[in-house]
Amino acid sequence: MDRKLPWWQRLPLTVHLMMCTYCARFKRQLQIIRRASQTDAEGLENESTSVQMPDDVRRKIKKSLQDHLS
């Protein structure tokens, strides 16, 4: 999910996910969490809140999250 895998790693993973219902379910759950966190992060940028965070702190947090997700 975090990076594109070479075909020789992607093929056995794909086969495993077709057979293992637990891992397939876990993959779907991770996808839901990732979409929700991305949506929330985008919404927070456009939303004014009652608690204002200094811009430098906001930038550091945003960069840290982007680095972690890349």
N, CA, C and O of each residue as an XYZ file, in Angstrom:
280
protein
N       0.817     -1.201      0.000
C       0.000      0.000      0.000
C       0.860      1.264      0.000
O       0.487      2.274     -0.597
N       2.003      1.203      0.667
C       2.844      2.384      0.786
C       3.725      2.605     -0.439
O       4.163      3.724     -0.708
N       3.977      1.533     -1.175
C       4.809      1.669     -2.367
C       4.461      0.540     -3.335
O       3.886     -0.478     -2.948
N       4.818      0.742     -4.589
C       4.569     -0.274     -5.608
C       5.602     -1.388     -5.452
O       6.804     -1.135     -5.380
N       5.112     -2.615     -5.401
C       5.994     -3.764     -5.263
C       6.395     -4.296     -6.634
O       5.630     -4.190     -7.592
N       7.594     -4.868     -6.729
C       7.950     -5.547     -7.975
C       7.054     -6.761     -8.179
O       6.492     -7.281     -7.215
N       6.915     -7.214     -9.405
C       5.973     -8.286     -9.718
C       6.245     -9.563     -8.928
O       5.306    -10.263     -8.550
N       7.517     -9.877     -8.672
C       7.833    -11.123     -7.972
C       7.423    -11.070     -6.492
O       7.319    -12.114     -5.848
N       7.191     -9.881     -5.953
C       6.657     -9.768     -4.598
C       5.137     -9.605     -4.625
O       4.431    -10.070     -3.730
N       4.659     -8.947     -5.652
C       3.221     -8.679     -5.766
C       2.435     -9.962     -6.072
O       1.337    -10.149     -5.548
N       2.979    -10.839     -6.906
C       2.265    -12.052     -7.310
C       1.923    -12.961     -6.123
O       0.755    -13.312     -5.958
N       2.903    -13.358     -5.284
C       2.522    -14.223     -4.152
C       1.585    -13.521     -3.156
O       0.736    -14.160     -2.535
N       1.751    -12.217     -3.015
C       0.859    -11.475     -2.113
C      -0.572    -11.497     -2.650
O      -1.522    -11.705     -1.895
N      -0.719    -11.285     -3.945
C      -2.043    -11.304     -4.564
C      -2.701    -12.673     -4.402
O      -3.881    -12.766     -4.063
N      -1.936    -13.725     -4.644
C      -2.463    -15.079     -4.490
C      -2.868    -15.320     -3.031
O      -3.926    -15.887     -2.757
N      -2.022    -14.888     -2.109
C      -2.341    -15.062     -0.689
C      -3.635    -14.332     -0.322
O      -4.486    -14.873      0.385
N      -3.770    -13.101     -0.811
C      -4.969    -12.321     -0.488
C      -6.230    -12.929     -1.088
O      -7.323    -12.728     -0.559
N      -6.092    -13.675     -2.191
C      -7.259    -14.342     -2.787
C      -7.688    -15.537     -1.936
O      -8.861    -15.912     -1.940
N      -6.744    -16.134     -1.209
C      -7.057    -17.334     -0.428
C      -7.323    -17.039      1.050
O      -8.094    -17.755      1.688
N      -6.708    -16.018      1.589
C      -6.783    -15.763      3.031
C      -7.818    -14.672      3.320
O      -7.587    -13.494      3.045
N      -8.942    -15.073      3.868
C     -10.005    -14.102      4.135
C      -9.607    -13.120      5.238
O     -10.047    -11.970      5.236
N      -8.780    -13.571      6.173
C      -8.366    -12.693      7.267
C      -7.489    -11.550      6.759
O      -7.692    -10.394      7.129
N      -6.524    -11.876      5.917
C      -5.638    -10.838      5.375
C      -6.381     -9.928      4.397
O      -6.124     -8.725      4.346
N      -7.299    -10.503      3.624
C      -8.096     -9.692      2.700
C      -8.949     -8.692      3.483
O      -9.079     -7.534      3.087
N      -9.524     -9.145      4.591
C     -10.322     -8.261      5.444
C      -9.437     -7.165      6.046
O      -9.814     -5.993      6.085
N      -8.266     -7.567      6.509
C      -7.333     -6.601      7.098
C      -6.923     -5.555      6.060
O      -6.825     -4.371      6.385
N      -6.686     -5.972      4.827
C      -6.335     -5.029      3.753
C      -7.469     -4.022      3.540
O      -7.221     -2.823      3.411
N      -8.703     -4.507      3.503
C      -9.844     -3.598      3.330
C      -9.946     -2.613      4.497
O     -10.232     -1.433      4.291
N      -9.713     -3.094      5.715
C      -9.758     -2.217      6.884
C      -8.676     -1.139      6.799
O      -8.932      0.025      7.110
N      -7.479     -1.521      6.381
C      -6.398     -0.536      6.222
C      -6.751      0.505      5.168
O      -6.475      1.691      5.346
N      -7.360      0.067      4.072
C      -7.750      1.014      3.032
C      -8.775      2.014      3.559
O      -8.702      3.202      3.245
N      -9.713      1.545      4.347
C     -10.730      2.432      4.935
C     -10.066      3.440      5.875
O     -10.378      4.630      5.834
N      -9.160      2.966      6.713
C      -8.472      3.853      7.655
C      -7.647      4.893      6.904
O      -7.652      6.069      7.266
N      -6.941      4.468      5.865
C      -6.122      5.406      5.086
C      -6.983      6.489      4.438
O      -6.646      7.672      4.485
N      -8.104      6.071      3.831
C      -8.998      7.065      3.200
C      -9.559      8.029      4.230
O      -9.627      9.233      3.985
N      -9.963      7.505      5.379
C     -10.539      8.357      6.421
C      -9.507      9.343      6.952
O      -9.821     10.515      7.163
N      -8.298      8.889      7.167
C      -7.274      9.798      7.707
C      -6.884     10.856      6.684
O      -6.612     11.998      7.054
N      -6.852     10.496      5.404
C      -6.544     11.487      4.376
C      -7.653     12.509      4.266
O      -7.388     13.702      4.117
N      -8.894     12.055      4.339
C     -10.039     12.963      4.267
C     -10.035     13.916      5.460
O     -10.261     15.116      5.302
N      -9.779     13.381      6.649
C      -9.734     14.226      7.848
C      -8.608     15.246      7.768
O      -8.797     16.402      8.146
N      -7.456     14.843      7.290
C      -6.320     15.760      7.190
C      -6.627     16.889      6.214
O      -6.281     18.042      6.471
N      -7.277     16.565      5.090
C      -7.634     17.595      4.119
C      -8.696     18.522      4.694
O      -8.650     19.732      4.470
N      -9.647     17.967      5.430
C     -10.709     18.776      6.018
C     -10.180     19.723      7.072
O     -10.671     20.845      7.201
N      -9.184     19.289      7.828
C      -8.620     20.137      8.873
C      -7.897     21.343      8.293
O      -7.860     22.400      8.923
N      -7.324     21.203      7.109
C      -6.627     22.326      6.493
C      -7.604     23.438      6.128
O      -7.247     24.616      6.162
N      -8.822     23.072      5.782
C      -9.812     24.047      5.324
C     -10.733     24.536      6.438
O     -11.533     25.448      6.225
N     -10.630     23.955      7.589
C     -11.553     24.238      8.681
C     -10.906     25.172      9.693
O      -9.755     24.971     10.081
N     -11.637     26.184     10.117
C     -11.109     27.011     11.192
C     -11.552     26.392     12.513
O     -12.714     26.021     12.674
N     -10.637     26.287     13.436
C     -10.948     25.666     14.717
C     -10.826     26.697     15.823
O     -10.235     27.760     15.636
N     -11.385     26.375     16.964
C     -11.326     27.314     18.080
C      -9.928     27.361     18.688
O      -9.541     28.374     19.271
N      -9.169     26.276     18.560
C      -7.804     26.250     19.073
C      -6.865     26.429     17.895
O      -6.842     25.610     16.976
N      -6.100     27.491     17.928
C      -5.193     27.771     16.831
C      -3.792     27.266     17.148
O      -3.233     27.567     18.202
N      -3.243     26.505     16.235
C      -1.905     25.976     16.383
C      -0.957     26.890     15.616
O      -1.289     27.343     14.520
N       0.208     27.165     16.173
C       1.169     27.989     15.438
C       1.492     27.362     14.077
O       1.566     26.140     13.951
N       1.681     28.205     13.071
C       1.915     27.716     11.715
C       3.130     26.805     11.617
O       3.097     25.819     10.880
N       4.206     27.113     12.345
C       5.399     26.274     12.253
C       5.146     24.868     12.808
O       5.668     23.888     12.277
N       4.356     24.772     13.861
C       4.015     23.465     14.433
C       3.135     22.697     13.452
O       3.335     21.502     13.236
N       2.167     23.383     12.864
C       1.279     22.763     11.881
C       2.084     22.220     10.699
O       1.821     21.110     10.237
N       3.055     22.981     10.208
C       3.889     22.535      9.088
C       4.719     21.307      9.466
O       4.857     20.375      8.675
N       5.268     21.315     10.682
C       6.085     20.174     11.123
C       5.247     18.906     11.212
O       5.689     17.835     10.797
N       4.051     19.023     11.747
C       3.172     17.857     11.869
C       2.784     17.354     10.483
O       2.828     16.152     10.219
N       2.408     18.263      9.611
C       2.004     17.887      8.259
C       3.150     17.191      7.520
O       2.939     16.175      6.857
N       4.359     17.739      7.637
C       5.523     17.140      6.982
C       5.807     15.764      7.559
O       6.116     14.832      6.817
N       5.707     15.629      8.863
C       5.956     14.337      9.502
C       4.961     13.292      9.031
O       5.344     12.153      8.764
N       3.691     13.657      8.925
C       2.675     12.735      8.434
C       2.927     12.360      6.983
O       2.809     11.192      6.614
N       3.273     13.342      6.158
C       3.541     13.058      4.752
C       4.752     12.146      4.607
O       4.738     11.218      3.798
N       5.799     12.406      5.386
C       6.998     11.554      5.335
C       6.672     10.133      5.756
O       7.165      9.166      5.175
N       5.836     10.025      6.771
C       5.463      8.698      7.287
C       4.626      7.923      6.277
O       4.766      6.706      6.158
N       3.758      8.619      5.551
C       2.869      7.949      4.604
C       3.528      7.703      3.252
O       2.998      6.941      2.444
N       4.652      8.321      2.994
C       5.323      8.111      1.708
C       6.180      6.895      1.698
O       6.808      6.590      0.684
